[in-house]
Amino acid sequence: MTLKHAANERGFTLMETMVALGVLAAGLLSTAQVMAFYLSMSSDAGWDLLARQKATEAIESVFTSRDTGKIPWAQIRNVAGESGSDGGIFLDGLRPLTIGGVDGLVNTADDGAVDGVVLPGPDGSLGTGDDVTKVLTNFQREIRITAVTGNPNLRRIKVIITYRAEQRSREFVIDTFISSFA
């Protein structure tokens, strides 16, 4: 009785097994490669967050200067800008990521030293004596302020943060508008 069924049943051949193992190995290797890529990307997440924060701070400082009247509307422009002589206070082009100077604004002539970030030291706890300050020399910032055609009371602000993380160049951009009305 079992001999009759055994003759009709056939197992996998060695060749079929080898092909199946090859397909499985290729699938697993590609999955591992994708996982490695995303793990390396997630290791940059802290720097990505820092870039976003520094861009937001730059935008907020421009809005605060307008709201407090610290600088007049006519000076909320780049020094050279679109015309080559816009007459504003914001320096043109990529600049080191410095802290604001006396005027409290970044990317102006009175900026201070290159900004830094405090990281936990060997004990892994922030706020202890072994904390490490990393100067952000791998970061640069540009603030572009351009006129909006047909509306003298509206300008476009674009903040670009470029930085290197894990041997890759990265960029974060915030684009918004500011009006002369506080």
C-alpha positions as CSV (number, residue, x, y, z in Angstrom):
1,M,0.0,0.0,0.0
2,T,2.7,2.5,0.7
3,L,4.8,1.4,-2.3
4,K,2.0,2.4,-4.7
5,H,1.9,5.9,-3.3
6,A,5.7,6.2,-3.0
7,A,6.1,5.7,-6.7
8,N,3.9,8.6,-7.5
9,E,5.5,10.9,-5.0
10,R,8.6,12.8,-6.0
11,G,10.8,15.1,-3.9
12,F,12.9,18.1,-4.8
13,T,16.0,17.5,-6.9
14,L,19.3,18.8,-5.8
15,M,19.3,21.4,-8.5
16,E,15.8,22.8,-7.5
17,T,17.0,23.0,-3.9
18,M,20.2,24.9,-4.9
19,V,18.1,27.4,-7.0
20,A,15.7,28.0,-4.1
21,L,18.6,28.6,-1.7
22,G,20.2,31.1,-4.2
23,V,16.9,33.0,-4.5
24,L,16.5,33.1,-0.7
25,A,20.2,34.2,-0.2
26,A,19.7,37.1,-2.8
27,G,16.6,38.2,-1.0
28,L,18.2,38.1,2.4
29,L,21.3,40.0,1.2
30,S,19.3,42.8,-0.4
31,T,17.2,43.1,2.8
32,A,20.4,43.4,4.8
33,Q,21.7,46.0,2.5
34,V,18.6,48.1,2.8
35,M,18.7,47.8,6.6
36,A,22.3,48.9,6.7
37,F,21.5,51.9,4.5
38,Y,18.7,53.0,6.8
39,L,20.7,52.4,9.9
40,S,23.4,54.7,8.6
41,M,20.8,57.3,7.7
42,S,19.3,57.1,11.2
43,S,22.7,57.7,12.7
44,D,22.5,61.2,11.1
45,A,19.1,62.0,12.6
46,G,20.6,64.0,15.5
47,W,22.5,66.2,13.0
48,D,19.4,66.5,10.8
49,L,17.4,67.7,13.9
50,L,20.2,70.2,14.8
51,A,20.2,71.6,11.2
52,R,16.4,72.1,11.4
53,Q,16.7,73.8,14.7
54,K,19.5,76.2,13.5
55,A,17.4,77.1,10.4
56,T,14.4,77.8,12.6
57,E,16.4,80.0,15.0
58,A,17.6,82.1,12.0
59,I,14.1,82.6,10.8
60,E,12.9,83.5,14.3
61,S,15.6,86.0,14.8
62,V,14.6,87.9,11.7
63,F,11.0,87.9,12.7
64,T,11.9,89.1,16.2
65,S,14.0,91.9,14.9
66,R,11.1,93.1,12.8
67,D,8.6,92.7,15.7
68,T,10.8,94.6,18.1
69,G,11.8,97.3,15.6
70,K,15.4,96.5,16.3
71,I,16.2,97.0,12.6
72,P,14.1,98.9,10.1
73,W,12.2,97.1,7.3
74,A,14.5,98.5,4.7
75,Q,17.5,96.6,6.3
76,I,15.8,93.2,6.3
77,R,17.7,92.3,3.2
78,N,21.0,90.9,2.2
79,V,24.0,93.2,1.9
80,A,24.4,92.6,-1.9
81,G,21.3,90.6,-2.6
82,E,19.5,90.4,-5.9
83,S,20.6,93.9,-7.1
84,G,24.2,93.6,-6.0
85,S,23.6,96.5,-3.5
86,D,20.4,95.7,-1.6
87,G,21.8,97.5,1.5
88,G,20.6,95.1,4.1
89,I,22.4,93.7,7.1
90,F,22.4,90.0,6.3
91,L,25.6,88.7,4.8
92,D,25.4,87.0,1.4
93,G,26.4,83.4,0.7
94,L,27.2,80.4,2.9
95,R,28.7,81.5,6.2
96,P,30.0,79.5,9.2
97,L,27.3,78.6,11.7
98,T,28.1,81.4,14.2
99,I,26.2,82.7,17.2
100,G,24.5,86.1,16.9
101,G,26.4,89.1,17.9
102,V,25.3,92.3,19.7
103,D,22.3,92.7,17.4
104,G,21.1,89.1,18.2
105,L,20.9,88.2,14.6
106,V,22.9,85.5,12.8
107,N,24.7,86.0,9.5
108,T,25.3,89.7,10.1
109,A,28.7,91.5,10.4
110,D,28.8,91.4,14.2
111,D,28.4,87.6,14.6
112,G,30.3,85.8,17.4
113,A,32.2,82.6,17.4
114,V,31.3,79.4,15.6
115,D,28.4,77.8,17.4
116,G,28.7,74.5,19.3
117,V,26.7,71.8,20.9
118,V,27.2,70.0,24.2
119,L,27.1,66.2,24.0
120,P,27.2,63.7,26.8
121,G,30.6,62.4,27.7
122,P,31.8,58.9,28.4
123,D,29.3,58.4,31.2
124,G,26.4,58.9,28.7
125,S,24.7,61.5,30.9
126,L,24.3,65.1,29.9
127,G,25.0,67.8,32.5
128,T,27.9,66.0,34.2
129,G,31.5,67.1,34.3
130,D,32.7,64.9,31.4
131,D,30.4,66.5,28.8
132,V,32.0,67.3,25.5
133,T,31.4,70.5,23.5
134,K,31.5,69.9,19.7
135,V,32.2,73.1,17.7
136,L,30.0,73.0,14.5
137,T,32.7,73.6,12.0
138,N,31.0,71.1,9.6
139,F,27.9,73.4,9.4
140,Q,27.3,76.4,7.2
141,R,24.2,78.7,6.9
142,E,22.9,81.0,4.3
143,I,20.1,83.5,4.6
144,R,18.6,84.7,1.3
145,I,16.1,87.5,1.4
146,T,14.5,88.4,-1.8
147,A,11.7,90.8,-2.8
148,V,8.3,89.6,-3.8
149,T,7.4,91.1,-7.2
150,G,4.5,93.5,-7.0
151,N,4.4,93.7,-3.2
152,P,6.9,96.0,-1.4
153,N,5.6,94.9,2.0
154,L,6.5,91.2,1.5
155,R,9.8,89.4,1.2
156,R,10.8,85.8,0.9
157,I,13.3,84.3,3.4
158,K,15.2,81.2,2.5
159,V,17.5,79.7,5.1
160,I,19.9,77.0,3.9
161,I,21.9,74.8,6.3
162,T,24.6,72.6,4.7
163,Y,26.6,70.2,6.7
164,R,28.7,67.0,6.5
165,A,27.6,63.9,8.4
166,E,29.1,60.5,8.1
167,Q,31.0,61.5,4.9
168,R,27.9,62.7,3.2
169,S,26.9,66.3,2.4
170,R,23.4,67.1,3.6
171,E,21.2,70.2,3.3
172,F,18.2,71.5,5.1
173,V,16.1,74.4,3.7
174,I,13.3,76.5,5.2
175,D,11.5,78.8,2.9
176,T,9.0,81.4,4.3
177,F,7.7,84.9,3.9
178,I,7.9,88.0,6.1
179,S,5.8,91.1,5.8
180,S,6.6,94.6,7.0
181,F,3.6,94.4,9.4
182,A,4.4,93.2,12.9
